[in-house]
Amino acid sequence: MAFELRWGIISTGRIAMEFVKDLLVDPASRDVTDVAHKVVAVGSRSTESAQKFIDAYINGDNNVKAYGSYAEVFADKNVDAVYIGTPHTLHYENAVEALNAGKHVLCEKATTSNAAETKSLIKLAKEKKLFFMEALWTRFHPLTLELKKIAEEGTLGDPVVLHADLSADFHIEDKPLNHRMLDPKLGGGALLDLGPYPMFWAMLALYEHPSNKNARPTSVTGSILKSTITDVDASTSWTVNFTEHLKAQAILSCSMIAQTAHFGAVIRYKKGNIKVATPIFRPPSFTVEYFDGPGGNVVREETRSFSYVGGGWHFEADEVARCIKAGKIESDLWTHEKTIIIMETFDEVRRQGKYVLPEGVEKVDRVQ
Ligand SMILES: NC(=O)c1ccc[n+]([C@@H]2O[C@H](COP(=O)([O-])OP(=O)(O)OC[C@H]3O[C@@H](n4cnc5c(N)ncnc54)[C@H](OP(=O)(O)O)[C@@H]3O)[C@@H](O)[C@H]2O)c1
């Protein structure tokens, strides 16, 4: 019998819709038999919106509760795990409430407004013995698992330089000032929204590489170009060095006023390259180029393509269910430490780029 995880969803925006649609995909379609998913409650700031969401995306299922508040989802005894799909700066308080109500949590990226909030959430989850994970869905894709095997089996040698970009033209000039990409109170801008993905590839290819021996980044430099509309970042670039055991550098960027760079992500090793196709949050393929020796010519090239039923968010849901079934409070693949490193990097990039969130947005002080 599959272990069935009962989900409560908070918020009814775009990503909550994508996630829920994937929860309804038959796990057998991706050869999963050990876990299954059931949506039991949807919470929104209005009951009408929750009901509309259930009607549109959960086939109007009468067994799914429509709540006009998030608190009612946290209080629902039938909910095992809460999925948080609100804007970034609300994640902290939403997750605290969910954990205090005894629920496991899968929380959208960017996990919180700053690293101090993330650390405080992780501490709470540990105290409560509850599962907590940043919803970094790309980590669980079949493509990522396969790429990691090839990257780490030795032929390519150590990674040296990684380039990754995720951008999208949000047409912010047409958006209201309280849109989550523009409003500083909602952590608007490119970095917190798009930045997790270039950073993810740096974490996967450099931080996770066995030669790095789990060493944290040794330095971060950042540059922010502010929007002309509100005081959030329109385009941001940053570098992350890993020099304790590797001699490797990640060169990362994101923009909300330009289309994404065509190269997606390129990982350059001593003896070859891996080119990850766009979009880097859900790449359809990757190509490995093998050199005839260190710094040599490309002598062999292999492309791997991947497809599956659904949008790709169900793989992270399966991970959550498996971890909870096993009594774990943390995923081995996307650990608390990786989320903390990402948030610390973003704190540093915002500090260097002088992107200060408005007073009161950060609920836990940065210095803690
Ligand atoms: N993993 C991914 O692929 C992915 C993709 C896109 C976004 N995200 C992340 O998911 C989060 C939400 O993004 P989204 O694109 O789904 O945003 P969205 O469409 O604007 O939805 C956000 C939802 O949050 C709720 N909300 C609560 N307070 C709000 C406020 N003050 N202003 C606006 N909405 C508020 C609303 O739901 P109710 O009215 O029902 O309460 C709203 O529909 C962000 O943190 C983002 O980084 C992840």
The ligand as an SDF file (V2000), in Angstrom:
LIG
                    3D

 48 52  0  0  0  0  0  0  0  0999 V2000
    8.5350   26.6870   -7.7300 N   0  0  0  0  0  0  0  0  0  0  0  0
    8.2010   27.4220   -8.7660 C   0  0  0  0  0  0  0  0  0  0  0  0
    8.3070   26.9770   -9.9090 O   0  0  0  0  0  0  0  0  0  0  0  0
    7.6490   28.7970   -8.5580 C   0  0  0  0  0  0  0  0  0  0  0  0
    7.1150   29.4820   -9.6520 C   0  0  0  0  0  0  0  0  0  0  0  0
    6.5410   30.7280   -9.4200 C   0  0  0  0  0  0  0  0  0  0  0  0
    6.5450   31.2570   -8.1530 C   0  0  0  0  0  0  0  0  0  0  0  0
    7.0980   30.5720   -7.1070 N   0  0  0  0  0  0  0  0  0  0  0  0
    7.0920   31.1290   -5.7520 C   0  0  0  0  0  0  0  0  0  0  0  0
    5.7690   31.0130   -5.2300 O   0  0  0  0  0  0  0  0  0  0  0  0
    5.4100   32.1730   -4.4980 C   0  0  0  0  0  0  0  0  0  0  0  0
    4.1450   32.7660   -5.0880 C   0  0  0  0  0  0  0  0  0  0  0  0
    4.3340   33.0480   -6.4510 O   0  0  0  0  0  0  0  0  0  0  0  0
    3.0800   33.0880   -7.4990 P   0  0  0  0  0  0  0  0  0  0  0  0
    3.6640   33.3520   -8.8280 O   0  0  0  0  0  0  0  0  0  0  0  0
    2.2050   31.9130   -7.3230 O   0  0  0  0  0  0  0  0  0  0  0  0
    2.3540   34.4080   -6.9920 O   0  0  0  0  0  0  0  0  0  0  0  0
    0.8430   34.8280   -7.1650 P   0  0  0  0  0  0  0  0  0  0  0  0
    0.2660   34.2210   -8.4020 O   0  0  0  0  0  0  0  0  0  0  0  0
    0.7960   36.2960   -7.0190 O   0  0  0  0  0  0  0  0  0  0  0  0
    0.1180   34.1420   -5.9320 O   0  0  0  0  0  0  0  0  0  0  0  0
    0.4190   34.4610   -4.6100 C   0  0  0  0  0  0  0  0  0  0  0  0
   -0.7850   34.1450   -3.7340 C   0  0  0  0  0  0  0  0  0  0  0  0
   -0.4420   34.4490   -2.3900 O   0  0  0  0  0  0  0  0  0  0  0  0
   -1.5940   34.8960   -1.6880 C   0  0  0  0  0  0  0  0  0  0  0  0
   -1.2880   36.1590   -1.0090 N   0  0  0  0  0  0  0  0  0  0  0  0
   -1.3450   36.3790    0.3240 C   0  0  0  0  0  0  0  0  0  0  0  0
   -1.0380   37.6210    0.6400 N   0  0  0  0  0  0  0  0  0  0  0  0
   -0.7670   38.2600   -0.5240 C   0  0  0  0  0  0  0  0  0  0  0  0
   -0.4050   39.5800   -0.8530 C   0  0  0  0  0  0  0  0  0  0  0  0
   -0.2290   40.5260    0.0810 N   0  0  0  0  0  0  0  0  0  0  0  0
   -0.2290   39.8920   -2.1540 N   0  0  0  0  0  0  0  0  0  0  0  0
   -0.3730   38.9660   -3.1050 C   0  0  0  0  0  0  0  0  0  0  0  0
   -0.7330   37.6810   -2.8480 N   0  0  0  0  0  0  0  0  0  0  0  0
   -0.9400   37.3290   -1.5720 C   0  0  0  0  0  0  0  0  0  0  0  0
   -2.7220   35.0360   -2.7080 C   0  0  0  0  0  0  0  0  0  0  0  0
   -3.5700   33.9070   -2.5460 O   0  0  0  0  0  0  0  0  0  0  0  0
   -4.9610   34.0370   -1.7240 P   0  0  0  0  0  0  0  0  0  0  0  0
   -5.6170   35.2890   -2.2110 O   0  0  0  0  0  0  0  0  0  0  0  0
   -5.6510   32.8160   -2.0940 O   0  0  0  0  0  0  0  0  0  0  0  0
   -4.6290   34.1080   -0.2670 O   0  0  0  0  0  0  0  0  0  0  0  0
   -2.0230   34.9680   -4.0500 C   0  0  0  0  0  0  0  0  0  0  0  0
   -2.8200   34.3820   -5.0270 O   0  0  0  0  0  0  0  0  0  0  0  0
    6.6250   33.0950   -4.5420 C   0  0  0  0  0  0  0  0  0  0  0  0
    7.3750   32.9680   -3.3550 O   0  0  0  0  0  0  0  0  0  0  0  0
    7.4250   32.5980   -5.7380 C   0  0  0  0  0  0  0  0  0  0  0  0
    8.8300   32.7700   -5.6080 O   0  0  0  0  0  0  0  0  0  0  0  0
    7.6250   29.3510   -7.3000 C   0  0  0  0  0  0  0  0  0  0  0  0
  1  2  1  0
  2  3  2  0
  2  4  1  0
  4  5  1  0
  4 48  2  0
  5  6  2  0
  6  7  1  0
  7  8  2  0
  8  9  1  0
  8 48  1  0
  9 10  1  0
  9 46  1  0
 10 11  1  0
 11 12  1  0
 11 44  1  0
 12 13  1  0
 13 14  1  0
 14 15  2  0
 14 16  1  0
 14 17  1  0
 17 18  1  0
 18 19  2  0
 18 20  1  0
 18 21  1  0
 21 22  1  0
 22 23  1  0
 23 24  1  0
 23 42  1  0
 24 25  1  0
 25 26  1  0
 25 36  1  0
 26 27  1  0
 26 35  1  0
 27 28  2  0
 28 29  1  0
 29 30  1  0
 29 35  2  0
 30 31  1  0
 30 32  2  0
 32 33  1  0
 33 34  2  0
 34 35  1  0
 36 37  1  0
 36 42  1  0
 37 38  1  0
 38 39  2  0
 38 40  1  0
 38 41  1  0
 42 43  1  0
 44 45  1  0
 44 46  1  0
 46 47  1  0
M  CHG  2   8   1  16  -1
M  END
$$$$
